[in-house]
């Protein structure tokens, strides 16, 4: 299904020549290299959990052991196990000075853990909490990638809008050159007016080329994050800034932020690591069994055979307190993470308020720029009329044009800042994928 979706995305881009923000996000979530790497980490965590659960199962061991000895007790045992013992073997001379004897032992043994001081249970919980933490961190990484896609996309939109501003600036500058040349021909303007207008046109054309280059770089940035070669494409026009409800974001942030959840899981993992370390100082209860074949001449032979079953308990004491100190170190790390968790929870609201302040500042700048565009257009219109009748200088006309160009560019820059602050606000609240999906 995902492959079909990606094919449809590429077809849409190829046909329409436009990549939407949602398409860029989908491509990044499926192909971004950091996300791919995180998926492998999660698979590793899943395998670690399975490995920990394997501690509940018996361990089976197969062995083939060859020995040759003339040590009396071992020679006696080998011959006895091979079921070749005879009455003459009780001869003291043979018992005290036996001939060397070969022995092949084929052995199958099993060891069953009954209770290992809670070690297996603690190992399972450690792996489980670590896996949960990885999954939450993966969710946060996806949010981070979406944020980076959004920023890169908005930079491309900014560059595209800057091209439009520069094109309009070139068009206006060409009109000023035409006006100055026509007035110079009839003697109502100086040659210097024409030259000044041409210089302004040259600078406008230079800005246009820079905007085009910036647009190309911005699109390359999108390709880098999505890890896909997209060819020639355009980004969508986005000429407004979305509205936000900051109080709703605040109310949901502590429950939505995946990095908070991940840290909570890490703390739980350390609690279980403490229990895991202490389990080495607790009794270990186990059962075992084995079946052996013995032969004097070849592996897997069966001159003799026998079995053994049993149960045992062991309890070791660490007089150097190494195990206890190791367990205590986990508690200290846990306390450290608890302090970090408090800081993170406190910083969430701060991050939201900071992003919202940036959002409001950008929104005010956007409205201010729009008002200045209207005022600058009117000023330019009036000065152009005055210049035509000789009541204004070319410098005044070009200054008015500069102010208009500046206001137009500041408008698209404010729009870019507002869009980015909007994304930062959603990211701080842990809602960016939920809202932009």
C-alpha positions as CSV (number, residue, x, y, z in Angstrom):
1,X,0.0,0.0,0.0
2,X,2.8,2.4,0.9
3,X,4.7,1.6,-2.3
4,X,1.5,2.3,-4.3
5,X,1.1,5.6,-2.5
6,X,4.7,6.6,-3.3
7,X,4.2,5.8,-7.0
8,X,1.1,8.0,-7.0
9,X,3.1,10.8,-5.4
10,X,5.8,10.6,-8.0
11,X,3.2,10.4,-10.9
12,X,1.5,13.5,-9.4
13,X,4.8,15.4,-9.2
14,X,5.8,14.4,-12.8
15,X,2.4,15.4,-14.2
16,X,1.7,18.5,-12.3
17,X,5.3,19.6,-11.6
18,X,4.2,20.5,-8.1
19,X,5.1,18.8,-4.8
20,X,2.7,19.5,-2.0
21,X,3.8,19.8,1.7
22,X,1.8,16.6,2.6
23,X,3.5,14.7,-0.2
24,X,7.0,15.9,1.0
25,X,6.1,14.8,4.5
26,X,5.0,11.3,3.4
27,X,8.2,10.9,1.3
28,X,10.4,11.9,4.3
29,X,8.6,9.7,6.8
30,X,9.1,6.7,4.5
31,X,12.6,7.4,3.2
32,X,14.5,9.7,5.5
33,X,17.8,8.0,6.5
34,X,17.5,8.9,10.2
35,X,14.1,7.3,10.3
36,X,15.4,4.2,8.6
37,X,18.3,4.0,11.1
38,X,15.8,4.3,14.0
39,X,13.7,1.5,12.6
40,X,16.7,-0.8,12.7
41,X,17.3,0.3,16.4
42,X,13.7,-0.7,17.2
43,X,14.2,-4.1,15.5
44,X,17.3,-4.5,17.7
45,X,15.3,-3.7,20.8
46,X,12.7,-6.2,19.8
47,X,15.3,-8.9,19.4
48,X,16.8,-7.9,22.8
49,X,13.3,-8.4,24.4
50,X,13.0,-11.8,22.7
51,X,16.5,-12.7,24.0
52,X,15.6,-11.8,27.5
53,X,12.4,-13.9,27.4
54,X,14.6,-16.8,26.2
55,X,15.9,-17.0,29.8
56,X,12.6,-18.7,30.8
57,X,13.4,-21.8,28.7
58,X,15.7,-24.7,29.4
59,X,19.2,-24.8,28.1
60,X,20.1,-28.0,26.2
61,X,23.7,-29.0,25.6
62,X,25.2,-31.8,23.5
63,X,28.8,-32.9,24.1
64,X,31.3,-35.4,22.8
65,X,34.3,-35.8,25.1
66,X,37.4,-38.0,24.5
67,X,39.8,-38.9,27.3
68,X,42.8,-41.2,27.6
69,X,44.2,-41.7,31.1
70,X,46.1,-44.1,33.4
71,X,45.1,-42.2,36.6
72,X,43.7,-45.0,38.7
73,X,40.4,-43.4,39.8
74,X,39.6,-42.1,36.3
75,X,40.6,-45.3,34.6
76,X,38.4,-47.2,37.1
77,X,35.4,-44.9,36.4
78,X,35.9,-45.0,32.6
79,X,35.9,-48.8,32.6
80,X,32.9,-48.9,34.9
81,X,30.9,-46.5,32.8
82,X,31.7,-48.6,29.7
83,X,30.2,-51.6,31.5
84,X,33.4,-53.6,30.9
85,X,34.3,-54.2,34.5
86,X,35.3,-57.7,35.5
87,X,36.4,-59.5,38.7
88,X,40.0,-59.5,37.7
89,X,39.9,-55.7,37.6
90,X,39.7,-55.8,41.4
91,X,43.3,-57.0,41.4
92,X,45.2,-54.5,43.5
93,X,48.0,-54.4,40.9
94,X,45.6,-53.3,38.2
95,X,43.7,-50.9,40.5
96,X,46.9,-49.2,41.6
97,X,48.7,-49.2,38.2
98,X,46.1,-49.5,35.5
99,X,46.8,-49.5,31.8
100,X,45.9,-46.4,29.9
101,X,42.2,-46.5,28.8
102,X,40.4,-44.6,26.1
103,X,36.9,-43.2,26.7
104,X,34.4,-41.5,24.4
105,X,31.5,-39.8,26.2
106,X,28.5,-38.7,24.3
107,X,26.4,-36.5,26.6
108,X,23.1,-34.7,26.3
109,X,22.2,-32.4,29.2
110,X,19.5,-30.0,30.1
111,X,19.4,-27.2,32.7
112,X,16.0,-25.7,33.8
113,X,15.9,-22.4,35.6
114,X,13.4,-22.5,38.4
115,X,14.1,-19.2,40.1
116,X,17.2,-17.2,39.6
117,X,16.6,-14.4,42.1
118,X,14.2,-12.6,39.8
119,X,17.0,-12.2,37.2
120,X,15.0,-13.3,34.1
121,X,11.9,-11.3,35.0
122,X,14.1,-8.2,35.6
123,X,15.9,-8.7,32.3
124,X,12.6,-9.0,30.5
125,X,11.3,-5.8,32.1
126,X,14.5,-3.9,31.3
127,X,14.3,-4.9,27.7
128,X,10.6,-4.1,27.5
129,X,11.0,-0.6,28.9
130,X,14.0,0.1,26.7
131,X,12.0,-1.0,23.7
132,X,9.1,1.3,24.7
133,X,11.5,4.1,25.1
134,X,12.9,3.5,21.7
135,X,9.5,3.5,20.2
136,X,8.6,6.8,21.8
137,X,12.0,8.3,20.7
138,X,11.2,7.1,17.2
139,X,7.9,8.9,17.3
140,X,9.7,12.1,18.4
141,X,12.3,11.6,15.6
142,X,9.4,11.4,13.1
143,X,8.1,14.7,14.5
144,X,11.6,16.2,14.2
145,X,11.8,15.1,10.5
146,X,8.4,16.5,9.8
147,X,9.5,19.8,11.3
148,X,12.6,19.9,9.2
149,X,10.6,19.1,6.1
150,X,8.2,21.9,7.0
151,X,11.0,24.4,7.5
152,X,12.7,23.3,4.2
153,X,9.4,23.6,2.4
154,X,8.7,27.0,3.8
155,X,12.2,28.1,2.8
156,X,11.4,26.9,-0.8
157,X,8.1,28.9,-0.7
158,X,10.1,31.9,0.5
159,X,12.5,31.6,-2.3
160,X,9.7,31.2,-4.8
161,X,7.9,34.3,-3.5
162,X,11.2,36.1,-3.5
163,X,11.5,35.3,-7.2
164,X,8.0,36.9,-7.7
165,X,9.1,40.0,-5.8
166,X,12.3,40.2,-7.8
167,X,10.4,39.8,-11.1
168,X,8.0,42.6,-10.1
169,X,11.0,44.7,-9.1
170,X,12.7,44.1,-12.5
171,X,9.5,45.0,-14.2
172,X,9.1,48.2,-12.2
173,X,12.8,49.1,-12.8
174,X,12.4,48.5,-16.6
175,X,9.4,50.9,-16.5
176,X,11.6,53.5,-14.7
177,X,14.3,53.1,-17.3
178,X,11.7,53.5,-20.1
179,X,10.3,56.6,-18.4
180,X,13.7,58.2,-17.8
181,X,14.8,57.5,-21.4
182,X,11.6,58.9,-22.9
183,X,11.9,62.1,-20.8
184,X,15.6,62.4,-21.6
185,X,14.7,62.3,-25.3
186,X,12.4,65.3,-25.0
187,X,14.8,67.2,-22.7
188,X,12.9,67.0,-19.5
189,X,15.3,64.6,-17.8
190,X,19.1,64.3,-17.6
191,X,21.3,61.4,-18.9
192,X,22.2,60.8,-15.2
193,X,18.6,59.9,-14.6
194,X,18.7,57.2,-17.2
195,X,22.0,55.9,-15.9
196,X,20.6,55.8,-12.3
197,X,17.6,53.9,-13.5
198,X,19.7,51.4,-15.4
199,X,21.9,50.8,-12.4
200,X,18.7,50.1,-10.3
201,X,17.6,47.7,-13.0
202,X,20.9,45.9,-13.0
203,X,20.7,45.5,-9.2
204,X,17.1,44.2,-9.5
205,X,18.2,41.6,-12.1
206,X,21.0,40.6,-9.8
207,X,18.5,40.0,-7.0
208,X,16.3,38.0,-9.4
209,X,19.2,35.6,-10.2
210,X,20.1,35.2,-6.5
211,X,16.4,34.4,-5.8
212,X,16.4,31.7,-8.5
213,X,19.6,30.1,-7.1
214,X,18.2,30.2,-3.6
215,X,15.1,28.4,-4.9
216,X,17.2,25.7,-6.4
217,X,19.1,25.2,-3.2
218,X,15.9,25.1,-1.2
219,X,14.5,22.3,-3.4
220,X,17.8,20.4,-3.0
221,X,17.3,20.7,0.8
222,X,13.8,19.0,0.4
223,X,15.4,16.2,-1.6
224,X,18.1,15.7,1.1
225,X,15.5,15.4,3.9
226,X,13.2,13.1,1.9
227,X,16.2,11.1,0.5
228,X,14.6,11.2,-2.9
229,X,15.7,12.7,-6.3
230,X,12.6,14.6,-7.3
231,X,13.8,16.3,-10.4
232,X,12.3,19.6,-11.4
233,X,9.4,20.5,-9.3
234,X,7.6,23.5,-7.8
235,X,6.3,24.0,-4.3
236,X,2.8,25.1,-3.6
237,X,1.8,28.7,-3.0
238,X,1.1,29.4,0.7
239,X,0.0,33.0,1.1
240,X,-1.4,32.9,4.6
241,X,-0.4,31.9,8.1
242,X,-2.6,29.3,9.9
243,X,-4.4,30.2,13.1
244,X,-3.5,28.4,16.4
245,X,-5.1,27.8,19.8
246,X,-2.1,28.0,22.1
247,X,-4.1,27.1,25.2
248,X,-5.3,23.9,23.7
249,X,-1.7,23.0,22.7
250,X,-0.6,23.7,26.2
251,X,-3.3,21.5,27.7
252,X,-2.3,18.5,25.5
253,X,1.5,19.0,25.4
254,X,2.5,17.0,28.5
255,X,0.4,14.0,27.4
256,X,1.6,14.2,23.7
257,X,5.3,14.8,24.0
258,X,7.0,11.5,23.1
259,X,10.4,12.5,24.5
260,X,8.7,12.9,28.0
261,X,7.2,9.4,27.6
262,X,10.6,8.0,26.5
263,X,12.4,9.4,29.5
264,X,9.7,8.0,31.8
265,X,10.4,4.5,30.2
266,X,14.1,4.9,30.7
267,X,13.5,5.6,34.4
268,X,11.4,2.5,34.7
269,X,14.2,0.5,32.9
270,X,16.7,1.7,35.5
271,X,14.4,0.5,38.3
272,X,14.5,-2.9,36.8
273,X,18.2,-2.7,36.2
274,X,18.6,-2.2,39.9
275,X,16.7,-5.4,40.6
276,X,18.6,-7.2,38.0
277,X,21.9,-6.3,39.6
278,X,20.7,-7.4,43.1
279,X,19.5,-10.8,41.7
280,X,23.1,-12.0,41.7
281,X,23.1,-11.8,45.5
282,X,19.9,-13.9,45.8
283,X,19.5,-17.7,45.8
284,X,19.5,-19.4,42.4
285,X,17.3,-22.5,42.1
286,X,17.6,-24.8,39.1
287,X,17.0,-28.4,38.0
288,X,19.1,-30.5,35.6
289,X,19.3,-33.8,33.9
290,X,21.7,-35.6,31.5
291,X,22.0,-38.8,29.5
292,X,25.4,-40.2,28.6
293,X,26.8,-42.9,26.3
294,X,30.3,-44.3,26.9
295,X,32.5,-46.2,24.4
296,X,36.2,-47.3,24.4
297,X,36.6,-47.2,20.7
298,X,34.4,-44.6,18.8
299,X,32.3,-41.5,19.3
300,X,28.6,-42.0,19.6
301,X,29.3,-45.6,20.8
302,X,27.2,-47.3,23.4
303,X,29.3,-49.8,25.4
304,X,27.6,-48.3,28.4
305,X,25.0,-45.6,29.2
306,X,23.4,-43.8,32.1
307,X,21.4,-40.8,33.2
308,X,21.4,-38.3,36.0
309,X,18.7,-35.9,37.2
310,X,18.6,-33.5,40.1
311,X,17.9,-30.0,41.4
312,X,20.1,-27.5,43.1
313,X,20.3,-24.2,44.9
314,X,23.2,-21.9,45.0
315,X,23.7,-18.7,46.9
316,X,26.8,-16.6,46.4
317,X,27.9,-13.7,48.6
318,X,29.9,-10.8,47.2
319,X,32.2,-9.8,50.1
320,X,33.6,-6.9,48.0
321,X,30.0,-5.5,47.7
322,X,30.6,-5.1,43.9
323,X,27.1,-6.2,43.1
324,X,25.5,-3.8,45.6
325,X,27.6,-0.9,44.4
326,X,26.6,-1.7,40.8
327,X,22.9,-1.7,41.8
328,X,23.3,1.6,43.7
329,X,24.8,3.2,40.5
330,X,21.6,2.4,38.7
331,X,19.7,4.2,41.4
332,X,21.9,7.3,41.0
333,X,21.4,7.3,37.2
334,X,17.7,7.0,37.8
335,X,17.7,10.0,40.1
336,X,19.6,11.9,37.4
337,X,17.0,11.1,34.8
338,X,14.2,12.1,37.2
339,X,15.8,15.6,37.5
340,X,16.1,15.8,33.7
341,X,12.5,14.8,33.4
342,X,11.4,17.6,35.7
343,X,13.5,20.0,33.6
344,X,12.0,18.7,30.4
345,X,8.4,18.9,31.7
346,X,9.1,22.5,32.8
347,X,10.6,23.5,29.5
348,X,7.7,22.2,27.4
349,X,5.4,25.1,28.4
350,X,8.4,27.5,27.9
351,X,9.0,26.1,24.4
352,X,5.4,26.6,23.5
353,X,5.2,30.1,24.8
354,X,8.5,31.0,23.0
355,X,7.2,29.6,19.7
356,X,3.9,31.4,20.2
357,X,5.7,34.7,20.9
358,X,7.6,34.2,17.7
359,X,4.4,33.4,15.9
360,X,2.7,36.6,17.1
361,X,5.8,38.7,16.3
362,X,5.8,37.3,12.7
363,X,2.1,37.8,12.4
364,X,2.4,41.5,13.4
365,X,5.4,41.8,11.0
366,X,3.2,40.3,8.2
367,X,0.4,42.7,8.8
368,X,2.8,45.7,9.1
369,X,4.5,44.7,5.8
370,X,1.1,44.5,4.1
371,X,0.2,48.0,5.3
372,X,3.6,49.3,4.2
373,X,3.1,47.8,0.8
374,X,-0.1,49.7,0.3
375,X,1.4,52.9,1.6
376,X,4.6,52.5,-0.5
377,X,2.6,51.8,-3.7
378,X,0.7,55.1,-3.1
379,X,3.9,57.0,-2.4
380,X,5.5,55.6,-5.6
381,X,2.4,56.5,-7.7
382,X,2.5,60.1,-6.4
383,X,6.3,60.5,-6.9
384,X,6.1,59.0,-10.4
385,X,3.4,61.6,-11.3
386,X,5.5,64.4,-9.8
387,X,8.7,63.1,-11.7
388,X,6.8,63.2,-15.0
389,X,6.1,66.9,-14.5
390,X,9.5,67.7,-13.2
391,X,8.5,68.1,-9.5
392,X,10.6,65.2,-8.2
393,X,14.0,63.7,-8.9
394,X,14.8,60.3,-10.2
395,X,16.5,59.6,-6.8
396,X,13.2,60.2,-5.1
397,X,11.5,57.8,-7.5
398,X,14.0,55.1,-7.0
399,X,14.0,55.6,-3.2
400,X,10.2,55.1,-3.3
401,X,10.7,52.0,-5.4
402,X,13.3,50.7,-3.0
403,X,10.9,51.1,-0.1
404,X,8.2,49.2,-2.0
405,X,10.6,46.4,-2.9
406,X,11.7,46.2,0.7
407,X,8.1,46.0,2.0
408,X,7.2,43.3,-0.5
409,X,10.3,41.2,0.5
410,X,9.6,41.7,4.2
411,X,6.1,40.5,3.7
412,X,7.2,37.2,2.3
413,X,9.9,36.9,5.0
414,X,7.3,37.6,7.7
415,X,5.1,35.0,6.1
416,X,8.0,32.5,6.2
417,X,8.7,33.3,9.9
418,X,5.1,32.9,10.8
419,X,4.8,29.5,9.1
420,X,8.0,28.3,10.8
421,X,6.8,29.6,14.2
422,X,3.5,27.8,13.6
423,X,5.4,24.5,13.0
424,X,7.6,25.1,16.0
425,X,4.5,25.6,18.1
426,X,3.0,22.3,17.0
427,X,6.4,20.5,17.5
428,X,6.7,21.9,21.0
429,X,3.3,20.6,21.8
430,X,3.9,17.1,20.2
431,X,1.1,17.7,17.7
432,X,2.9,18.4,14.4
433,X,2.2,15.0,12.7
434,X,-1.3,14.9,14.0
435,X,-2.1,18.3,12.6
436,X,-0.2,18.1,9.3
437,X,-0.9,14.5,8.3
